[in-house]
Amino acid sequence: MDKAKPPRSGIAKFFYSISVIFVWGLVLMVPVLIYFSYDLPDIANIDKATSKTTIMIMDRDGNRMASYGDVFGEWLDYEDIPPEQVEAIIATEDRRFFEHFGLDYRGLARAMYNNITEGKLVEGGSTISQQLAKNLYLSSNRTLKRKIQELLLSFWLEMKLDKQEILTIYMNRAYFGAGAYGIDAASRTIFGHSAKTLNLTEAAMLAGMLKGPALYSPLRDVERAYNRTSIVLDNMVVTGFLEPDEGESAKKVNVKINSAEAGGDVRYFTDWVVEQLPELIGTINEPIIVHTTMVPEMQQMAAGAVRQTLSRRNEENMQGALISMDLDGAVRALVGGRDYNESQFNRAVQAQRQPGSAFKLFVYLAALEAGFGPETIMRDSPIILDGWSPKNYSDRYIGEVNLETAFAKSINTVAVKLSERVDRRSVIDMAHRLGVTTPLTPEPSIALGASEVNLMELTAAYTVVARGGIETKPYGIVEIQNSSGRILYRHMPGPEIRILDQEVAYTMHAMLQNVVATGTARAALMNFPVAGKTGTTQNYKDALFVGYGKNMINGVWVGKDDSTAMQGVTGGGTPAHIWKNFMYRVDLGRNDATLDTPNVRPRSRPQI
């Protein structure tokens, strides 16, 4: 008979149960770890790869104007990163970074306590290693699986890399907002210089952005960014990286914010360029560099001329647009509104507006081709077509007048009669031949610009006359390369195509010069030959001037986005003044040279 086993004591039972649970826990942990580790990414090769969709836009001189997509700056080694930047990040993001092994139990407990005390999430418990694991390999989905994988990866990173290596990769790959990944891209985007030269206040500001790149970016809210910077500097004092007086001094430093990255004068141009890329190279799946035709000095001059002239009008909601091209169609400056930061709508290429009398170019060209000439006499008198009767701006009629004078003084009745004589469809065909792609309605008012067009195609059409009848297509992209330098696209000027008889083009050129010399565009007179045409729509909803001189052509539009009337603004007024303001700056090579600048006056009477 077997001997009965003595009953276990309570303590023995407790340790036995703990042992069983521990053993079964280990047994069950193996498949759990296998499950969560099955689709973990391979971290054997942590490289310095950049985004697959980075688009760098360069000006004519090869300088970067803007970046689209994810932006990566220069990869910096640990020794290249200012110590203040390292200390600011450690003090704010992970104070025990050099002490823990991927998971900071004390920091996690402190974060939980503070969050419970405050009744809301005020502090995170993730270490830099955990953040790097998430940034490099994992999605931002807040699931149990993702958190466990994040922890496993952080342990693996700590095993494979030393602390300096982890910090180096983290600071080169962390996201700082505005599409900037890495400390150097962030520094260049926000401050306009390399991260190697960051000062203490700049370093603290960047470190503060890591908690909320959009929330604490100085590109969005400067005051909030400075408040966050003060918190980071206080953290550095608490952790012993700074003396209290050093922290207070750093709080008083005003850093220079590179506001051009938040919008600036170039973005109307660069947005226009980026929209063309899919048509030129298809789907973008690698970093590319786009070389453009923009002349940065002229872009600044154009933006300054638009803003200054509109501000003098002091009329609510008035907008302006300006396009400047070389005579071959290369766009050297493009302004789509008075302030990109307030409105990204590009009125130079996206707005379809009535051109008014600026459309008469096509009427008179069709007439010249049909055998009419500058000295042809027509009668300025009332006319009724389909119940519609056009009126002249002056509300007066002068009787017999030759076409050159009628064009210079922009007499509406003569333009309508001429359009009817040569056939409206011939006028529309002329507009399409010169590059207007917008559908045009063959109604009597077509002669007065009743159909809508955009400023880009209208300006390019005038360029055909300036070139003596040669077809001109506007372009802004010279070349597109991938990151390895392979050319994906290059603008190749084709053979010159004549679309206007040379004699017709020269005759129209002389008539356009006369508009500036004696007609509605006298406000655009310069100390060099200028040719152009004004346009004003009914009730002063739109006003335009397209003019050329000094081997460049500029189109200017002024109006309101809601198409409400302006206060008596005509094409020979504000648009011509913007054009002249811009050309003064270009002529003298000074962006501060305006119509009111002392000692800035035409050097002689224009030679027409």
C-alpha positions as a printed NumPy array, in Angstrom:
array([[  0.   ,   0.   ,   0.   ],
       [  1.423,   3.319,  -1.151],
       [  2.253,   5.856,   1.403],
       [  0.081,   8.994,   1.226],
       [  1.884,  12.245,   0.145],
       [  1.986,  14.911,   2.804],
       [ -0.153,  17.921,   1.935],
       [  1.695,  20.906,   0.542],
       [  1.974,  23.992,   2.672],
       [  0.349,  27.26 ,   1.514],
       [  3.72 ,  28.809,   0.623],
       [  4.734,  25.748,  -1.373],
       [  1.451,  25.82 ,  -3.286],
       [  1.987,  29.513,  -4.116],
       [  5.498,  29.012,  -5.516],
       [  4.361,  25.907,  -7.387],
       [  1.575,  27.883,  -9.041],
       [  3.95 ,  30.7  ,  -9.929],
       [  6.359,  28.163, -11.464],
       [  3.605,  26.567, -13.534],
       [  2.398,  29.979, -14.752],
       [  5.972,  31.019, -15.591],
       [  6.67 ,  27.814, -17.535],
       [  3.392,  28.005, -19.429],
       [  4.003,  31.704, -19.989],
       [  7.316,  30.893, -21.623],
       [  5.71 ,  28.154, -23.673],
       [  2.934,  30.468, -24.852],
       [  5.32 ,  33.396, -25.358],
       [  7.273,  31.584, -28.061],
       [  4.413,  31.398, -30.602],
       [  3.328,  34.935, -29.637],
       [  6.812,  36.277, -30.329],
       [  6.967,  34.269, -33.555],
       [  3.615,  35.747, -34.614],
       [  4.605,  39.331, -33.927],
       [  8.107,  38.843, -35.341],
       [  6.981,  37.108, -38.542],
       [  6.479,  40.297, -40.606],
       [  8.99 ,  42.506, -38.838],
       [ 11.188,  44.414, -41.31 ],
       [ 14.844,  43.55 , -41.725],
       [ 17.015,  46.118, -39.968],
       [ 20.289,  44.624, -41.127],
       [ 20.693,  47.36 , -43.729],
       [ 19.706,  50.736, -42.347],
       [ 20.621,  53.085, -45.164],
       [ 20.336,  56.761, -45.891],
       [ 17.636,  56.414, -48.542],
       [ 15.493,  59.392, -49.384],
       [ 11.837,  59.644, -50.23 ],
       [ 10.671,  58.146, -53.491],
       [  8.605,  61.183, -54.317],
       [ 10.884,  64.118, -53.556],
       [ 10.644,  66.895, -56.157],
       [ 13.307,  69.611, -56.083],
       [ 12.533,  72.736, -58.136],
       [ 15.551,  74.739, -59.271],
       [ 15.709,  78.224, -60.782],
       [ 17.525,  79.144, -63.993],
       [ 20.855,  79.381, -62.128],
       [ 20.514,  75.954, -60.504],
       [ 19.53 ,  77.169, -57.03 ],
       [ 16.761,  75.371, -55.129],
       [ 13.511,  77.338, -55.036],
       [ 11.121,  74.839, -53.469],
       [ 10.69 ,  71.174, -52.622],
       [  7.631,  68.985, -52.904],
       [  7.029,  65.639, -51.283],
       [  9.313,  64.327, -48.572],
       [ 12.493,  66.4  , -48.332],
       [ 15.779,  64.965, -47.076],
       [ 18.762,  67.206, -46.495],
       [ 22.418,  66.278, -46.143],
       [ 23.074,  63.16 , -44.082],
       [ 25.007,  64.342, -41.023],
       [ 27.351,  62.177, -38.982],
       [ 27.158,  62.394, -35.208],
       [ 30.215,  64.651, -35.067],
       [ 28.606,  67.104, -37.524],
       [ 25.509,  67.669, -35.402],
       [ 25.868,  70.532, -32.891],
       [ 26.012,  69.233, -29.284],
       [ 23.214,  71.672, -28.373],
       [ 20.907,  69.841, -30.788],
       [ 21.681,  66.45 , -29.283],
       [ 21.189,  67.781, -25.75 ],
       [ 17.923,  69.558, -26.615],
       [ 16.447,  66.364, -28.076],
       [ 17.575,  64.155, -25.207],
       [ 16.32 ,  66.617, -22.585],
       [ 12.901,  66.78 , -24.219],
       [ 12.341,  63.38 , -25.791],
       [ 14.264,  60.82 , -23.691],
       [ 16.246,  62.011, -20.639],
       [ 17.477,  58.521, -19.704],
       [ 18.45 ,  57.606, -23.26 ],
       [ 22.016,  56.663, -22.365],
       [ 20.856,  54.544, -19.401],
       [ 17.971,  52.364, -20.644],
       [ 17.99 ,  49.423, -23.048],
       [ 15.193,  50.516, -25.369],
       [ 12.398,  50.751, -22.802],
       [ 12.53 ,  53.332, -20.036],
       [ 10.44 ,  51.926, -17.158],
       [ 10.896,  55.021, -15.011],
       [ 10.041,  57.343, -17.848],
       [  6.984,  55.259, -18.718],
       [  5.799,  55.293, -15.103],
       [  6.35 ,  59.059, -14.87 ],
       [  4.376,  59.638, -18.076],
       [  1.488,  57.475, -16.85 ],
       [  1.408,  59.323, -13.532],
       [  1.441,  62.761, -15.174],
       [ -1.258,  61.777, -17.658],
       [ -3.497,  60.429, -14.875],
       [ -2.87 ,  63.493, -12.71 ],
       [ -3.706,  65.897, -15.54 ],
       [ -6.655,  63.846, -16.722],
       [ -5.392,  63.958, -20.318],
       [ -2.438,  62.914, -22.425],
       [  0.337,  65.398, -21.616],
       [  3.431,  63.224, -21.91 ],
       [  4.491,  60.199, -23.924],
       [  6.565,  57.323, -22.68 ],
       [  8.25 ,  56.244, -25.908],
       [ 12.032,  56.269, -25.967],
       [ 14.097,  57.556, -28.863],
       [ 14.78 ,  53.938, -29.83 ],
       [ 11.045,  53.225, -29.961],
       [ 10.395,  56.382, -31.973],
       [ 13.135,  55.419, -34.428],
       [ 11.681,  51.929, -34.81 ],
       [  8.286,  53.415, -35.6  ],
       [  9.654,  56.096, -37.927],
       [ 11.832,  53.705, -39.885],
       [  9.682,  50.67 , -40.289],
       [  6.182,  50.802, -38.849],
       [  2.886,  52.474, -39.58 ],
       [  1.283,  54.972, -37.221],
       [ -1.689,  52.68 , -36.527],
       [ -2.379,  52.536, -32.793],
       [ -2.827,  48.794, -32.474],
       [ -1.498,  46.291, -29.934],
       [  0.46 ,  44.504, -32.652],
       [  2.187,  47.696, -33.751],
       [  3.151,  48.645, -30.185],
       [  4.594,  45.178, -29.508],
       [  6.524,  45.241, -32.783],
       [  7.79 ,  48.714, -31.948],
       [  9.121,  47.42 , -28.631],
       [ 10.728,  44.371, -30.232],
       [ 12.399,  46.502, -32.867],
       [ 13.68 ,  48.987, -30.304],
       [ 15.314,  46.119, -28.377],
       [ 16.841,  44.86 , -31.619],
       [ 18.174,  48.321, -32.497],
       [ 19.763,  48.613, -29.05 ],
       [ 21.454,  45.232, -29.551],
       [ 22.794,  46.005, -33.02 ],
       [ 23.744,  49.683, -32.698],
       [ 25.432,  51.838, -30.124],
       [ 23.72 ,  54.903, -28.675],
       [ 25.45 ,  57.398, -30.94 ],
       [ 24.456,  55.421, -34.028],
       [ 20.822,  55.326, -32.903],
       [ 20.839,  59.071, -32.267],
       [ 22.472,  59.759, -35.635],
       [ 19.878,  57.773, -37.58 ],
       [ 17.037,  59.234, -35.507],
       [ 18.063,  62.833, -36.117],
       [ 18.602,  62.211, -39.826],
       [ 15.198,  60.56 , -40.281],
       [ 12.839,  62.27 , -37.784],
       [  9.963,  64.244, -39.294],
       [  9.902,  68.005, -38.627],
       [  6.898,  69.041, -40.711],
       [  6.666,  70.916, -44.058],
       [  7.779,  67.693, -45.755],
       [ 11.211,  67.856, -44.089],
       [ 12.765,  64.624, -42.83 ],
       [ 15.976,  64.892, -40.86 ],
       [ 17.636,  67.677, -38.938],
       [ 19.441,  69.163, -41.95 ],
       [ 16.317,  69.32 , -44.149],
       [ 14.429,  70.902, -41.244],
       [ 17.139,  73.494, -40.645],
       [ 17.313,  74.443, -44.317],
       [ 13.53 ,  74.541, -44.643],
       [ 12.915,  76.675, -41.551],
       [ 16.105,  78.697, -41.084],
       [ 17.638,  78.615, -44.551],
       [ 20.996,  77.131, -43.523],
       [ 22.683,  73.813, -42.736],
       [ 22.059,  72.102, -39.411],
       [ 25.814,  72.177, -38.822],
       [ 25.544,  75.856, -37.873],
       [ 22.459,  75.741, -35.64 ],
       [ 22.629,  77.967, -32.587],
       [ 21.153,  77.045, -29.207],
       [ 17.768,  78.712, -29.734],
       [ 17.35 ,  77.205, -33.207],
       [ 18.278,  73.762, -31.864],
       [ 15.732,  74.064, -29.069],
       [ 13.05 ,  75.151, -31.533],
       [ 13.665,  72.127, -33.757],
       [ 13.678,  69.772, -30.769],
       [ 10.364,  71.218, -29.655],
       [  8.784,  70.493, -33.028],
       [  9.24 ,  66.733, -32.684],
       [  6.222,  66.481, -30.372],
       [  3.957,  68.068, -32.994],
       [  5.583,  69.141, -36.286],
       [  2.469,  70.914, -37.56 ],
       [  1.472,  72.342, -34.186],
       [  4.831,  73.822, -33.182],
       [  6.253,  74.821, -36.575],
       [  7.327,  78.486, -36.746],
       [  6.184,  78.414, -40.378],
       [  2.633,  78.118, -39.071],
       [  2.6  ,  79.817, -35.668],
       [  5.707,  81.733, -34.604],
       [  4.428,  82.593, -31.12 ],
       [  3.547,  78.995, -30.296],
       [  6.92 ,  77.849, -31.633],
       [  8.762,  80.271, -29.316],
       [  6.669,  79.154, -26.317],
       [  7.553,  75.551, -27.072],
       [ 11.215,  76.536, -27.46 ],
       [ 11.155,  78.006, -23.943],
       [  9.9  ,  74.684, -22.575],
       [ 12.758,  72.843, -24.296],
       [ 15.312,  75.274, -22.857],
       [ 13.813,  74.759, -19.38 ],
       [ 14.176,  70.998, -19.89 ],
       [ 17.835,  71.489, -20.752],
       [ 18.327,  73.44 , -17.527],
       [ 16.594,  70.729, -15.467],
       [ 18.75 ,  67.985, -16.997],
       [ 21.946,  69.98 , -16.374],
       [ 22.827,  70.692, -20.006],
       [ 22.439,  74.455, -19.431],
       [ 22.913,  76.887, -16.614],
       [ 19.732,  78.86 , -15.775],
       [ 21.18 ,  82.117, -17.105],
       [ 22.128,  80.41 , -20.383],
       [ 18.572,  79.194, -20.806],
       [ 17.115,  82.632, -20.125],
       [ 19.503,  84.269, -22.586],
       [ 18.604,  81.775, -25.293],
       [ 14.9  ,  82.544, -24.8  ],
       [ 15.537,  86.173, -25.76 ],
       [ 17.218,  85.349, -29.084],
       [ 15.105,  86.027, -32.178],
       [ 15.874,  83.521, -34.909],
       [ 15.405,  84.247, -38.61 ],
       [ 12.529,  82.201, -39.984],
       [ 12.818,  81.304, -43.665],
       [  9.276,  82.475, -44.443],
       [  9.689,  81.885, -48.179],
       [  9.281,  78.16 , -47.508],
       [  5.806,  78.762, -46.147],
       [  4.731,  80.119, -49.487],
       [  6.581,  83.139, -50.718],
       [  6.858,  84.692, -54.132],
       [  8.053,  81.585, -55.983],
       [  5.279,  79.143, -55.165],
       [  2.841,  80.269, -57.846],
       [  5.549,  79.437, -60.381],
       [  6.656,  76.172, -58.791],
       [  3.078,  74.94 , -58.321],
       [  2.469,  75.565, -62.022],
       [  5.615,  73.595, -62.899],
       [  4.77 ,  70.621, -60.655],
       [  1.31 ,  70.276, -62.198],
       [  2.946,  69.648, -65.587],
       [  5.21 ,  66.796, -64.447],
       [  2.826,  63.819, -64.877],
       [  2.198,  64.819, -68.489],
       [  5.93 ,  65.051, -69.199],
       [  7.318,  62.022, -67.336],
       [  4.288,  60.062, -66.118],
       [  3.984,  58.748, -62.573],
       [  6.703,  60.04 , -60.259],
       [  8.172,  57.177, -58.23 ],
       [ 11.709,  58.41 , -57.554],
       [ 13.408,  61.611, -56.422],
       [ 13.612,  64.124, -59.275],
       [ 15.242,  67.497, -59.871],
       [ 13.406,  69.979, -62.09 ],
       [ 15.436,  72.767, -63.722],
       [ 13.243,  75.707, -64.692],
       [ 13.3  ,  78.991, -66.594],
       [ 12.617,  81.213, -63.581],
       [ 14.919,  84.186, -63.02 ],
       [ 14.727,  84.699, -59.227],
       [ 15.539,  88.415, -59.333],
       [ 12.768,  89.024, -61.851],
       [ 10.347,  86.941, -59.833],
       [ 10.986,  89.173, -56.826],
       [ 10.595,  92.288, -58.958],
       [  7.316,  91.029, -60.424],
       [  5.868,  90.18 , -57.019],
       [  6.984,  93.519, -55.621],
       [  5.448,  95.459, -58.518],
       [  2.09 ,  93.685, -58.125],
       [  1.924,  94.167, -54.359],
       [  3.05 ,  97.784, -54.348],
       [  0.749,  98.96 , -57.124],
       [ -2.291,  97.157, -55.71 ],
       [ -1.624,  98.535, -52.231],
       [ -1.791, 102.064, -53.634],
       [ -5.264, 101.37 , -54.983],
       [ -6.387, 100.397, -51.483],
       [ -9.441,  98.614, -52.89 ],
       [-10.767,  95.659, -50.923],
       [-10.285,  92.155, -52.378],
       [ -8.492,  93.38 , -55.519],
       [ -6.128,  90.765, -56.932],
       [ -3.467,  90.875, -59.595],
       [ -1.461,  88.484, -61.761],
       [  1.662,  88.95 , -63.874],
       [  3.448,  86.701, -66.349],
       [  6.842,  87.601, -67.804],
       [  8.303,  85.623, -70.721],
       [ 11.297,  85.662, -72.981],
       [ 10.202,  85.949, -76.587],
       [ 10.8  ,  82.214, -77.1  ],
       [  8.121,  81.467, -74.467],
       [ 10.42 ,  80.795, -71.474],
       [  8.554,  82.019, -68.399],
       [ 10.982,  84.031, -66.297],
       [  8.482,  85.221, -63.637],
       [  4.921,  84.301, -62.693],
       [  2.767,  85.914, -60.008],
       [ -0.66 ,  84.388, -59.463],
       [ -1.924,  86.757, -56.752],
       [ -0.839,  89.409, -54.293],
       [ -0.06 ,  86.897, -51.489],
       [  0.434,  83.137, -51.902],
       [  0.126,  82.553, -48.144],
       [ -3.399,  83.964, -48.215],
       [ -4.538,  82.35 , -51.473],
       [ -2.868,  79.611, -53.527],
       [ -5.272,  80.078, -56.457],
       [ -3.078,  80.895, -59.461],
       [ -4.846,  83.643, -61.374],
       [ -2.134,  83.677, -64.05 ],
       [ -2.899,  80.164, -65.309],
       [ -6.041,  78.898, -63.559],
       [ -8.398,  81.873, -63.806],
       [-10.573,  82.089, -66.92 ],
       [-11.555,  85.732, -67.333],
       [-12.792,  87.969, -70.129],
       [ -9.871,  89.757, -71.838],
       [-11.931,  92.735, -72.979],
       [-10.317,  94.821, -75.7  ],
       [ -7.061,  92.854, -75.385],
       [ -8.867,  90.294, -77.566],
       [ -9.029,  92.83 , -80.418],
       [ -5.539,  91.663, -81.394],
       [ -7.148,  88.664, -83.093],
       [ -9.835,  90.773, -84.768],
       [ -7.319,  93.101, -86.349],
       [ -4.925,  90.294, -87.313],
       [ -7.758,  88.508, -89.11 ],
       [ -8.587,  91.798, -90.842],
       [ -4.965,  92.36 , -91.913],
       [ -4.857,  88.863, -93.383],
       [ -8.125,  89.595, -95.222],
       [ -6.575,  92.609, -96.954],
       [ -7.454,  95.469, -94.62 ],
       [ -4.679,  97.885, -93.656],
       [ -3.889, 100.479, -90.967],
       [ -5.185, 103.259, -93.224],
       [ -8.449, 101.489, -94.078],
       [-11.339, 103.797, -93.198],
       [-14.343, 102.569, -91.212],
       [-17.114, 104.417, -89.445],
       [-17.42 , 104.724, -85.693],
       [-21.19 , 104.762, -85.315],
       [-23.93 , 102.8  , -83.519],
       [-24.572,  99.218, -84.615],
       [-27.17 ,  96.653, -83.539],
       [-26.572,  92.907, -83.933],
       [-29.093,  90.337, -82.716],
       [-30.552,  92.975, -80.405],
       [-27.118,  93.827, -78.969],
       [-25.598,  97.289, -79.387],
       [-21.94 ,  97.782, -78.348],
       [-20.951, 101.05 , -76.685],
       [-17.637, 102.884, -76.712],
       [-15.84 , 103.614, -73.46 ],
       [-16.355, 107.352, -74.043],
       [-20.022, 106.905, -75.003],
       [-19.258, 109.044, -78.054],
       [-18.851, 108.341, -81.766],
       [-16.318, 110.117, -83.982],
       [-17.463, 109.038, -87.422],
       [-14.885, 108.03 , -90.015],
       [-11.595, 106.765, -88.594],
       [ -8.743, 104.634, -89.9  ],
       [ -8.059, 101.218, -88.336],
       [ -4.756, 102.26 , -86.759],
       [ -6.469, 105.026, -84.781],
       [ -9.495, 102.859, -83.96 ],
       [ -7.13 , 100.207, -82.583],
       [ -5.053, 102.694, -80.605],
       [ -8.123, 104.287, -79.029],
       [ -9.83 , 100.897, -78.638],
       [-13.062, 101.926, -80.367],
       [-15.555,  99.124, -79.771],
       [-17.963,  99.753, -82.632],
       [-15.206,  99.557, -85.24 ],
       [-13.868,  96.3  , -83.753],
       [-17.333,  94.708, -83.888],
       [-17.954,  95.877, -87.453],
       [-14.528,  94.601, -88.491],
       [-15.195,  91.221, -86.874],
       [-18.458,  90.933, -88.771],
       [-16.777,  91.904, -92.045],
       [-14.039,  89.26 , -91.819],
       [-16.355,  86.679, -90.17 ],
       [-16.353,  85.886, -86.46 ],
       [-15.081,  82.359, -87.131],
       [-11.997,  83.79 , -88.814],
       [-11.349,  85.769, -85.617],
       [-11.73 ,  82.616, -83.516],
       [ -9.482,  80.647, -85.883],
       [ -6.844,  83.372, -85.532],
       [ -6.986,  83.156, -81.73 ],
       [ -6.634,  79.375, -81.818],
       [ -3.785,  79.589, -84.312],
       [ -1.851,  81.886, -81.966],
       [ -2.247,  79.462, -79.059],
       [ -5.565,  80.179, -77.322],
       [ -6.928,  76.749, -76.397],
       [-10.019,  77.867, -74.477],
       [-13.284,  77.276, -76.398],
       [-14.575,  80.558, -77.876],
       [-18.216,  81.343, -78.636],
       [-18.943,  82.801, -82.121],
       [-21.262,  85.567, -81.036],
       [-21.098,  89.275, -81.993],
       [-19.49 ,  90.215, -78.671],
       [-16.503,  87.943, -79.401],
       [-14.783,  91.022, -80.877],
       [-14.832,  92.701, -77.462],
       [-13.444,  89.726, -75.557],
       [-16.696,  88.286, -74.233],
       [-15.288,  84.717, -74.193],
       [-13.027,  83.833, -71.305],
       [ -9.323,  83.001, -71.659],
       [ -6.418,  82.738, -69.233],
       [ -3.573,  85.214, -68.934],
       [ -0.882,  82.684, -69.911],
       [ -2.323,  81.832, -73.312],
       [ -3.223,  85.45 , -74.047],
       [  0.328,  86.626, -73.28 ],
       [  1.826,  83.862, -75.413],
       [ -0.402,  84.897, -78.332],
       [  1.001,  88.434, -78.252],
       [  4.493,  86.921, -78.285],
       [  3.836,  85.595, -81.789],
       [  3.56 ,  89.189, -83.04 ],
       [  6.658,  90.239, -81.082],
       [  8.609,  87.448, -82.853],
       [  7.478,  88.48 , -86.297],
       [  4.875,  85.735, -86.745],
       [  6.707,  82.709, -85.305],
       [  4.702,  80.229, -83.223],
       [  5.401,  80.533, -79.491],
       [  4.505,  78.072, -76.752],
       [  5.101,  79.067, -73.124],
       [  7.25 ,  76.723, -71.041],
       [  8.76 ,  76.713, -67.581],
       [ 10.707,  73.434, -67.48 ],
       [ 14.14 ,  73.133, -69.065],
       [ 15.144,  69.683, -67.847],
       [ 14.091,  66.943, -65.434],
       [ 16.642,  64.576, -63.887],
       [ 16.453,  61.753, -61.39 ],
       [ 18.739,  61.637, -58.355],
       [ 21.441,  59.767, -60.273],
       [ 21.556,  62.443, -62.97 ],
       [ 19.709,  60.561, -65.709],
       [ 17.732,  62.951, -67.906],
       [ 14.024,  62.134, -67.879],
       [ 12.918,  65.116, -69.963],
       [ 14.55 ,  68.019, -71.742],
       [ 12.872,  70.94 , -73.472],
       [ 13.928,  70.784, -77.108],
       [ 13.02 ,  73.825, -79.195],
       [ 11.683,  72.59 , -82.5  ],
       [ 12.027,  74.247, -85.874],
       [ 10.52 ,  77.704, -86.135],
       [  6.965,  77.522, -87.446],
       [  5.587,  80.598, -89.135],
       [  1.914,  81.095, -88.376],
       [  1.61 ,  84.739, -89.445],
       [  2.889,  86.33 , -92.609],
       [  5.86 ,  88.474, -91.713],
       [  4.336,  91.612, -93.21 ],
       [  1.117,  91.072, -91.223],
       [  3.135,  90.62 , -88.008],
       [  5.214,  93.75 , -88.625],
       [  2.107,  95.816, -89.375],
       [  0.444,  94.659, -86.165],
       [  3.662,  95.339, -84.229],
       [  3.612,  98.955, -85.43 ],
       [ -0.069,  99.281, -84.47 ],
       [  0.672,  97.924, -80.97 ],
       [  3.484, 100.463, -80.585],
       [  1.028, 103.195, -81.528],
       [ -1.36 , 102.053, -78.769],
       [  1.374, 102.865, -76.246],
       [  2.54 , 106.041, -77.984],
       [ -0.834, 107.702, -78.619],
       [ -3.612, 105.434, -77.39 ],
       [ -5.013, 103.754, -74.288],
       [ -1.658, 102.416, -73.025],
       [  0.261, 105.692, -72.687],
       [  0.808, 104.898, -68.983],
       [  3.231, 102.178, -70.127],
       [  5.603, 104.55 , -71.959],
       [  9.245, 103.798, -71.164],
       [ 12.665, 104.996, -72.327],
       [ 12.755, 102.112, -74.797],
       [ 10.25 , 101.009, -77.478],
       [  7.133,  99.394, -76.019],
       [  4.221,  97.747, -77.822],
       [  1.037,  96.465, -76.221],
       [ -2.715,  96.523, -75.814],
       [ -5.08 ,  97.271, -72.953],
       [ -8.308,  95.486, -72.105],
       [-11.218,  96.425, -69.856],
       [-14.385,  94.381, -69.455],
       [-17.926,  95.533, -68.847],
       [-18.568,  97.154, -65.455],
       [-14.806,  97.134, -64.7  ],
       [-14.739,  93.467, -63.659],
       [-11.403,  92.78 , -65.383],
       [ -8.554,  94.988, -66.526],
       [ -5.51 ,  93.844, -68.524],
       [ -2.401,  95.051, -70.245],
       [ -0.125,  92.877, -72.379],
       [  3.038,  94.61 , -73.535],
       [  6.541,  93.874, -74.751],
       [  9.905,  95.582, -74.969],
       [ 13.587,  94.832, -74.272],
       [ 13.103,  91.307, -75.728],
       [ 10.578,  90.306, -73.069],
       [  6.808,  90.294, -72.837],
       [  4.597,  90.723, -69.775],
       [  0.895,  90.13 , -69.295],
       [ -0.892,  91.75 , -66.347],
       [ -4.425,  91.158, -65.083],
       [ -6.278,  92.935, -62.271],
       [ -9.71 ,  92.035, -60.882],
       [-11.634,  90.398, -58.054],
       [-12.116,  86.667, -57.587],
       [-15.883,  87.02 , -57.216],
       [-16.074,  89.045, -60.469],
       [-17.574,  92.071, -58.755],
       [-16.833,  95.482, -60.237],
       [-13.756,  97.509, -59.382],
       [-13.816, 101.254, -58.905],
       [-13.207, 102.454, -62.448],
       [-10.066, 100.393, -63.053],
       [ -9.154, 100.17 , -66.749],
       [ -6.416,  98.296, -68.569],
       [ -4.589, 101.567, -69.153],
       [ -4.618, 102.272, -65.431],
       [ -3.582,  99.791, -62.722],
       [ -2.42 ,  96.939, -65.042],
       [ -0.308,  99.343, -67.119],
       [  1.128, 100.819, -63.917],
       [  2.046,  97.335, -62.631],
       [  3.686,  96.588, -65.985],
       [  5.675,  99.816, -65.884],
       [  6.601,  99.378, -62.213],
       [  7.991,  95.946, -63.031],
       [  9.859,  97.104, -66.129],
       [ 11.498,  99.978, -64.228],
       [ 12.913,  97.454, -61.794],
       [ 14.1  ,  95.19 , -64.608],
       [ 15.549,  98.052, -66.66 ],
       [ 17.576,  99.398, -63.747],
       [ 18.327,  96.034, -62.127],
       [ 16.948,  97.262, -58.805],
       [ 14.023,  95.705, -56.987],
       [ 13.652,  98.921, -54.968],
       [ 13.317, 101.017, -58.144],
       [  9.675, 102.045, -58.308],
       [  7.795, 104.793, -60.091],
       [  8.221, 106.992, -57.008],
       [ 11.885, 106.247, -56.379],
       [ 13.953, 109.494, -56.438],
       [ 16.089, 109.944, -59.555],
       [ 14.344, 107.085, -61.331],
       [ 12.835, 108.579, -64.477],
       [ 12.884, 107.812, -68.204],
       [ 16.207, 108.907, -69.618],
       [ 14.67 , 110.243, -72.831],
       [ 11.529, 110.286, -74.899],
       [ 10.677, 106.82 , -76.209],
       [ 11.939, 106.038, -79.651],
       [  8.963, 104.399, -81.335]])
